[in-house]
Amino acid sequence: GAPKLTPPGLPNPDGDEEIDLHVPAHLREERMAEAETLPKVLISDLDLNWLQVIGEGWASPLKGFMREGTLLEVLHFNSILVDPFNLTDNKDAHTSTTNFEKFTQFRAPDRVSMSVPITLSCTEYTKAAIDNSPHGAVALTTQMGNIVAILRNPEIYPNRKEEIATRMFGVIDMGHPYIKEIYKGGDYLIGGEVELLDRIKYNDGLDKWRKTTRELMDEFREKGADTVYAFQTRNPTHAGHAYLMRSAGENLKKEGYKNPVLWLSPLGGWTKEDDVPLDVRVKQHEEVLNSGLEHPGGLDPAKTVMAIWPAPMVYAGPTEVQFHAKSRRSAGASYFVVGRDPAGMKGSELAVAHPDDDLYDGDHGRYVLQNSPGIGSMKMLSFVKVMYDITDNVMKVPDESRMDDFISISGSKMRLLARNGAVPCSRTDIPTDLVGANCVPSGFMVPNGWDIVVDYYKNIDSGRWIPWSRPQVDPGASSQTKSEGKFGTGSFRLAHSTYESYWHDIPLRPEGQSDEIINLVTEIPLYMTAKMEMQKTLPGNPIGQDSNSDGSPRYYTYGTTFFNYGYIPQTWEDPSLKDSLGNGGDNDPLDVMEVGSKRLEMGSITPCRVLGHLELIDEGEMDNKIICIALSDPDASSIHSMGDLERVKPGTIDKLKDWLKRYKTSDGKPENALASENPTSTKEAIELIHETNSRWKNLCGKGSGFVSDGHGFWLDAAGCKGHSSSSSSSRTSNLATWDD
């Protein structure tokens, strides 16, 4: 038999192995240094959720993103074969490169549940970087440029999106939120084992509720649990839920358990846009625990542990609920409470068979879970229908002999009441039309919890909520900057502490320097994919994040940047200035790609040596890219031209050209073109800088040329107009409050 790994009464994780993939503290510095040398693989915030699931042991026995063979087992069997004690020489089957020509003589002896694909996609650009690397590992890097893990022995294989979606969901619905995420992925998948360089934290005020599988088991042990039953939430918890959870505990005692402990388990990973935000649910659950047993909607904190489950929601119905249950066993749960239509949702208007109707039969999820292969000893506790009893103000199973005493409060009715700010009804005179009376029965939800729900629905569009676990990170900006708003949202603004305008007041080059040296203002630091831009129309021209057509923050999706990106101040690519092909300037300052090895801080001003430039034709506009290297870079003394760049850092020019031509293709757009495949000389690049500086002077009204209008730009800066009368008022309008 397998050795006991968990506290008495709690089950072993699947595969009979505890999974904790964090790098030991004494090796962290060494691994971080190694990661800096490896090819970078971009991971989205959703991928980060899955990385946490893997690294903390929630998908035991998985030790990394799925290799092709593992994925095939998951898609076809909703489970995988394992051999934890190597009885059939298959112990390493899921950590070895898939080989379709070699089969072992004996199959692995055990089957464990694994119903949801956990994969990591990449583009051709990233695949090429890995293929050309001498290293047998890659560094997983977030959208904000933070390296969070190393993936060893990468296995790259085709991302068969249609096969994954159809087998995973069993329905055809291109409007399904997670199916859309699958199709947004790159054309390849990367499998391999991961090492987390540090604990994944989101810095959103909820990290205290995020516990690893081992930490949860320790907490269950401290409470003296002889069994654990898990209740997953994606909605606020009302008294009906509390009744079910309390009843489940009592029923377990009747089965002989002395101290069953409830795990209140809000789902914390990615969710669709209209789900109740994570912070609302967690704060409401806190009030449920604070109320204890004094209110029918409360829970006993001595018998309850609340901890966020980190996985994303994929809305795959009967397929997904198997993973929900299996994953809870990794932290010690033996029972999982299951309601009607678990993990289901309505089809979108694009659904072939179920538009605007339930994608899955409401009874199928529970049935499949009870009979799924590999689920082992995990048991199911079913929901029962509960209603509000107006005779004693308690949610309970209705008494068939007096149904007139019971009223139903559906989720849609609860949301409407909350949006209308419903107040408590009279305890002795509860109306049958709650919406008309705009009141909520006092026993329906703990009062402070109801206040939180009302606050959310009355301010649903305020933007102050935390929908799901996404990292709240510092932009890593220069110490010479001031900011307002939340980084990663449209509200973020970064201004310089000294210069009023990030465009007009910063000199084109440092004082006393030759023409080949320019000032680079960094918008996007090395490795970052958040599309940060100087805002030409806003007072002070602060740096903010560009947005997509739907208003969401824009990110590069092609891969991790290998350069620092920014612009030269006091330059302007005039749309009226045409190249030989008739393309006008892109109406922006002159862009810069800095090719050194050091990450420059956002908003920093860095002296940089001009090496040459590439002329990009981007959607019919001339979008020149100056190539430079920071004077502070270790290689700067050896690189004075594009020829030097290729000699010292071979392949860099080809990588730059590939990025410029193809970086939009991962968003479904066509390739860009270059006016020439050969970069210009330093001299030609300097001439371009002089020309765009002259055009900027014309824009500001200081040059010999004439610009008919200001293009809607903010030009009222000292550097542009030659006066400073508006400096104070402009600074105030740009940033209403300053961070200390």
N, C-alpha and C positions, 0 to 999 in steps of 0.2 A: 504494500500500500504506500501511498504518497505520504511524505513527512508532513506533520501538521505545522503550517506556517502562520496561522492566525490564532487570535484568542479563543478560548473554549466557547463552543456554541456557534462560532462563526465559520463560514465555509472558506476553503482555500480558493484563491483566484483560479480562473481557467488556466489550464496548463501546469498547475501545481508549482508556480514560480512567481514570487513577488517581483514586480517590475518597477524599478526606479532608475531612470536613465539620466539623472543629474550627474554632471561631472563632480567628483569629490573636490572639496574646497582647496586642498593642497595642490591640485592639478589644474585649477581653473585658469590661472595666469598663463601657464604653458599652452593650454588648449586655445585660449583667446589669441595668443601670438600665432599659433598655427593657422587659425581660422582666417587671419588677415591675409595669409599667403594663398588661400584656396580660391577657386572659382566661386563666384557668388550666385546663389539661386534665390530669386525673389519669391517671398511668400506673402500672401495676402493676410488680412486680419482673420478671415475665415480659416485659412491654412494654419494660422497661429493657434486657433482653438483646437484644431486636430492635433497639432504638435504637442499641446499640453495634454490632450487625452492620451497620446502615446507615451509621452515621457513620464507621466505620473502613474501609469499602470492601469488606466481606465479601459484599455482595449487588450488586456492580457489575453494571450501571451505575446501579442504583437510588440516588436521592439523597434519598429520604424515604419515609414510609409511603405505600402504594400508593393512587393515585387509582382511580376506578371503572373507567376504561378499561383501565388496567394490570392490575387485578385480574381483569377478564374474560379478558384474554389468558392470564394465568397459569392460571386455572381451566380454560380450554378447550384450551390448546395446550401447557401446561407450559413455555412460552417466551414471549419478547416480541420484537417487531420493533424494531430500532434503526437510527438513521441518524447515527452519530457525526460525520460530516463534512458533514451537511446536503445530501446529494446530491439528495434528493427533498423538501426543505422539511419534514422530519419530525424534526429534531434535538430539538425541545422537546416531542415528543408525550407523554412521560411526566412532564413537569414543568408541563404546562398543564392547566387545568380541562377535564374530559371534556365533549365536545360531541357528542351523538348526532345532531345535525342537520347537522353539517358533516363532510365527508370529503375528504381530500386526493386529488389526481388520481393520485398514484403512491404505492405502498406503500413503506415503508422497506426498504432492500435487504438488511439482515442480520438473522438470527435468533439470539438467544442464549438459553441455558438459564435458566429461572426457573420452578421447579416448585412452590414453596411460597408461599402468600399471606403477605405481611408487612403486616399491617393494624393499625390502632389504633381501638378502639371508644370510644364515649362515650354518655352518657345524654341524654335530652331536656333535662335541667337544664343540661348543658354546652353542648349545641347552642344553647339559647336565649341563653346568655351570649355565644356567638360571634356569633350572628345579630344581637344587639343592640349589638355592639361596633363602634366606628368604626375599629378597627385591622384591618389585613389580616394579622394574625399572632396566634399563641397561644403561651403558655409551657407547656411540658411539665413537670409537677410530680410528684415521686415520692410514694409513700404516706407518707413521713416528712416531706413538706413542702419538699423541696429542688427548686429550679428547675434543670433540667439541660439544657434545649434550647429553642430557638425553632422553631416550625413556621410557615412562610410560606404565604400564599395558600391557606388551608384550604379543602378541598373536602369537604363533608359529604354523605353518601349513605346509603341504607338498608343495614343490616347483615343481609344475607340469609343467616342462619346455616345453614339447612338446605341451601341451594345450595352454600355454601362447604364444609360438612362432607361432603356426599355426593360432590362432585366431587373434593375433596382426598383423601379416604380410600377412596372406592369401596366402602365397607361401611357397614352400619347397626349401630351399637353405642353406645348412649347411656351405657354404662359406660366407654367409652374415655377415658383421662385427658385427652387434648388436646381431644377433642370436647366434653367437659364444660367445658373452659376457653373454648371458642368460645361455648357457650350461656350462660356466665356473663357474657359481654360485653354492652355496652349495645346499644340498638336502632339505633345509627348508627355509621358508620365515618368517620374523618377522614383524608383524604389531603393530602399537602403536603410540601414540601422542608424539611429540618431543618438547623439549625446547632447543634452541640454546644458548650455554653458552657465546658466543660472536659473533660479526659480522664475517662472513666468508670472509677472505681476502686471496689473492693468492700471493701477494708481487712480482708480475711479471712486474710491471711498468704500468699495465692497470687498477688498482683498481679504479682510478678516474672516469673511464667510467662504473663502476658497481654501479648501483643505485637500491635501493629497490623499491617496487611498490609505497609506500607512497612518497618517494623522487621524483619519476618521476611525480606523480600527482602534487606535489608541484611545480615542474619545469614547467609543462604544465600550471598551474594556473598563474605562474609568467609571462608567455608569453601571457597570455590572451586568451588561446585556447577556442574556443567554440565547437571544435571537434578535434579528433586526429586520424590520419591514420598512420598505422605502415607498414614499409617496411623491411622485413627480408633479411639479406645478408649472403651468405657463399662464396662469391667471391668478388674481387675488383669491385668497382662501376665505370662504364664507362658512357659516355654521353648518351647512350641509356637508362640506368637506371635513370639518372638524368632527362631525358625528361619525362619518365613515372611518376616520383615522382612530378615534376613540374605540369604536365598536370593533375594529380590526384587532386592536390591542387586547380587548376583553376576550375576543374569540380565541386568540393565541394562548391566553392564560387557560382557557377551557381545554385546550389541547395538551396542557401540561407544562407550558413554559412558566417560569417564575417571574422573569423580568424582561418582557419584550420591550425593545426601545424603537421608537419611531424616528426614521430619518426623513425629515422634511426637506425635499430635494428640488429646489427651483432650477430649471434648465437655464444655463448661463451663456451658452454659445450663440452663434448666429441664429437669428430668427427673421421671419418676413416682416415687412414694414409695419403692418397693422396689428402685430401682436403687442400685448401689454409690456412696456419696457421692464428690463431687469431690475432697475433700482426701485421702481414702484412696487414690484412684487416682493422684493426682499424687505423693503421698509414696512410694507403691510404685514408680511409674515412676522417681523419683529414684534409688531403690536399684538399679533395673535398669541405669541409666546408670552409677552408681557402681561396679557390679560389672565393667563393661567386658566384654571378651571372655574373661575368665578363667573365667566360669561360662557354661554353655550357655544360661542364661536371660538373660544380659546383652547389652547393646548397646554398640557403639563410640561413645563420646561425641564423638570427633573427626569422626565421619561422621553424627551425629544432632543434630537440634534438637528440643527439646521446647517446645511452646507450646500453650496452651489455645485451642481454637476456641470463640468466644463464643456460638454460636447455641443456642437451645432445641432439645430433641428433641421431635418431634411424632408419631413412631411411625406414619408414613404409608407405610411399606414402599417399593415401587418408585417412588412419586412423590417421596418424601423423599430417597432416595439420590442422585437427580439433583442436588438442591441441595447435598448433602454434597460431591459431587465438584466441581461448578461453583464453589462458594465457595472451595475450596482453591486453585483456579487463580488467584483474586484475589491470593493471596499468593505465587504462583510455582510451584505444583505442576503437573507435567505428567502424573503418574500417581497413581492412587488405588487402594489395596488394598481389595478388596471380598470379603466373606465370604458365606456362605449366609444367606438371609433378612435382608438388610441393612435396618435401621430397622423391622423387623417386631416383632410382639408377639402374645401370645395374646389372643383375644377375651374380654371379660368375660362374666358370666352373663347380661348383657342383650343380647349380640350375637345378631342374628337368624339368621345362617347359621353362625357359627363360635364358639359359646360354649365357652370353655376349650379352644380349639384355635387353631392359627396362623391369623391373619387373612389372611395372604398366602402363596402358594406359595413355598417356599424358593428356588426357582431363578429366579423372575421378576425379582427385583431386579437381578441381574447382567445378565440379558438386556435389560431395559428400559434400563439405564444405557448399555450398549454401543451401543444403537440410538436413543437419545433425540435429538430434534431440538435443535439449538443447542449440543450438547455439544462440538462443534468437535474440536480436536486432543487433548482430554483422553483419556487411555488408561486402561484398567482392568487391574489385576493381580489375578487371582483367588486366593482362598484354596484350599489343598488340605488334605485331611484328614491330620493328623499324630497320632501315638500315641507312647507312651513305650516305648523299647527297653530292656528290662531287662538286655541284655548289655553295654551301654556307658553306661547312665544318661543317654540323650540323647533329646529329642523329635525325631521325624523322620517322613518319609513311610514308612509300613510296608512291609516287604519281604513280598510275597505268598507267598514260598516258606517263610517261617518265622513265620507269624502268631502262633504260641504264645509268641513272645518279646516280643510287644507288648501293652500294656494301654492301655485307654482311660480317660481321666480327664475326665469331663464337668463342665460348670459346676456342676450340682447336687451332684455328688460332691465337688468342690472346696469348695463352701460348707459342706457337712456336715463335711468334715474340718477346715476352719478353725474352725467353731463348736465342734468337739470338742477343739480345741487340738492337732491331730495333730503329732507329732514326726517327725524324719527317719527313714526306714526304713534298715535295713542296706543298704549299697551292693552286697553280694554275695548277699543273700537277700531279695528284694522279694516280699512276699506278693501273691497274686492278689486277696485280699479286703482292700483298703486300709482300708476303714471298720472292719471287724472288728479289724484290727491297730492301728487308729488311728495310722497313720503315712503320711507323704507321701514319695515318692521324692526323693532329694537333688537330682536334676537337673531337677525339675519347675518350680521357681521359685527365684530368688535368695534365700538364707536371710533376709536382713534384710527383703526384700520380703514373704516369707511371714509373718514376725512381725507386720508391719503388718496384713496381711489377717486373721490370727488375732485380733489385738487388736480389730479392728472387729467381727468376727462374735461374739466372746465378750462384747462390750459394745455390741451393736447398739442397745439401747434406752437408752443413757446420755444421749443428747441432745447429745453434745459434737462431733458431726460437722457438716461443711459439705456438705449434699446437692448444692447447685448454686450458681451465682454470684448471691448476694443481697447487697445492700449492708449492711455492718455499720457503722451510723452512731451518732454520739453523739446523745443525745436533745435536746441544746440546752437543758439544764436550768439553772435558776438557780444561781448560785454559792453560794447559801445552802442547797444540798441535798447529800445524800449518797446514793449508789446502790449496789446490788448486783445481780448477775445480768446477763444479756445483753439489751440493749434490742431489742425486736422479738420477744421470747419470753416465755413465761409465768413465767420466773424473775426478770424485772426488777422491782425495787422501788426507789422513790424516796421518801426521807424528808427532813424538814427538819432542818437542822443545829442549830437553836435550839429549836424547838417539838417536844415529844415526840409530840403527835398532830396530824395534818394536818386533823382535823375539830374536835376539842374544845378545843384550846389556842390556836389563832389567833383573835384577837378578831373579832367580827362586822364592826366598822368601826374605822378608825384613831382613836386617842384624840383627843378634842376636836372631831371632825367632826360635822356635822349628819346628820340621819336619811337624807338622800338619798345620802350617801356610804357605800359598803360596801367591804369587802375582798373582792377576787376572787382565789381560788386557781385558777391556770390548770392544767388537765389536758391540754387539746389545743390547742397553739398554732395560729395562723393557717396555713392551707394543709395542715396535717397531717391524715391520715385514720386514723391508728392510734387505736383507741378506748381511750383511757386513762381510768382511773377511780380515784378514791380508794377504797381497800379498807376497807369498813366493819367487817369481821369480823377483820381482822388486827391484831396489836399495833402500836400507833403509827399505824394507819390510813394506810399509805404509798400512793403512787400506783403502779398497775400496769396492765397491759393486759388489757382484757376478753377473754374467749374465746368462741368459737363452741361449739355443742353437741358438736362432735367434739374439742374441746380445743385447736383451732388458734387463734392470735391473731386477734382481730377487727379489721377495718378497715371504715370507711365505703366504699361502692362507688358512691354516687350521684354523687360529684364531689368536687372540692377545696373544703375549707371556706373561707369568706370572712370568718370571724369567729374570735376566740379563745373557747374554751369552757372552762367550769369551774364552780365552785360558791361559795356563800357559807358560810363556816364558822359553826359554832354555830347551824345551822338544820336542820330536819327536817320533811319532808312526811309527816305522820302518816297511815297508812292508815285510821285510824278517823275522820279528819276528811273529811267528804263535801262535794262541791260540790252545786249545785242539781240536777245530773243524777244524783246518787248515786254519783259516782266518788270513790274514796278516794285519798289521797296515795300517791306511788310509793315511799315508804319510803327516800328518799334525801335528802341535803341539797338546798337550793334551787339549781337549775341557773341558770347565767348565760351569756348570749351577748354578748360584748363586740364592738362594731361599729366600732372604730377601725381605722386603717390600718397600725398597727405590730404586728409579731409579738411577743407576750409569751412569756417563757421558761416552759417546763414547770416547775411547782412554785413559780413566783414568786407573791408576794402583792402585788396591785396595787390601790391606791385607785381606785374606780370610781364614776361618777355614775349613779344609777338614773334611767332614762327612762320605764319602764313595764314591762308584762309581757304575755306571751301564754300562755293556758292550753291546753296540748296534752293531748288524750285519747289516750294511748298504750296500746293493748291493754287498755282498760278501766280504766286508772289515770290519775289527775290528775297531770300532769307539767308544772308551771309553769316558764316560762323568763323570768327577769328579763333585760331588755334594758338594757345600760349602755354607757358609754364611759369609757375610762381617763382619769383627770385629766391624764396625761402626753401624751395624744394631741394632735396639732396642731389638731384641730377641737373639742377639748373646751370651749374658751371660748365657742364658738358653738352648742353643742348642750346644751340643758337639758331637753328634752322629746321625745316621739315626733314632734311636729309639727316641731320644729327638725331632727330627724334626717332627715325626709323633705325638708325644704327644703334642707339642706346636702348630703345624699347621696341624691338622688332614686332611688326604686325599691328602697331597702334593705328596707323593711317587706314588700313583696311577695316579695322574695327570701327573707326569713326565714320567711314563711308557707309558701312553696313547699317550702323545705328541710324544715321540721318535718312537713309533711303527707306528703311523698313520699320522704324519704331512705331509707326501708326498702324501697321498691318495687323497687329494683335488686337486692335479695336475694330477690325473689319474694314479698314480703309485701304485704298490702293497705295502702292509704293510711291514715294517721292522720287524726284530725279535730281541729279547734280548737273550743273551747267558744264562741268568738266570733272573727269575722274582724277585729275591731277591737281593737288593743292597748289596755290600760288606761292610765290616767294615772299619773304619777309617784306621786301620793298613794296611789292604790289599790295600787300595787306596794309602797310602803313599809309599808302596812298588812299585806300578805301576808308581808313579811319579819318584821314584829313577831310575827305569829301563828306562823310557823314557828320563830322563835327561842324563843317560849314553849313550843312543843311539844318542842323540843330540851331545854329545861330540865326538862320533865316526864320525858323519856326518861332524863335523867341523875339524876333524883330530886331536883332542886333547885327545881322549880316547885311551884305550888299544885295542879296536876293530878296524875293517877296513871296510870302505864303499867304494865300487868301483867307485862311481861317486857322484856328488852333486845333481843329480836328476833335474838339471836345476835351482836349487834354487840360490838366491843371498846370498852368504856366506862371502862376503868380508867386514865383520864388525869386529870392535875391539874385541867384546865379543866372536866372533866365531874363529877368527884367532889369537887373542892375540897380534895384532898390530893395529895401527891407521893411517897408512900412506895414506890410501885411503879415510879417513873420509870426507875431504873437497870436493873432486871431487864427491864422492858418494852422499853427501847431495845435491849438485847442480843438479845432474842428476835426483834425486828423485823428487824434487820440484823446478821447474824453477823459480817460484816467490813465495814469502811468503806474507801471509796476515798480516796486522798490527793488 
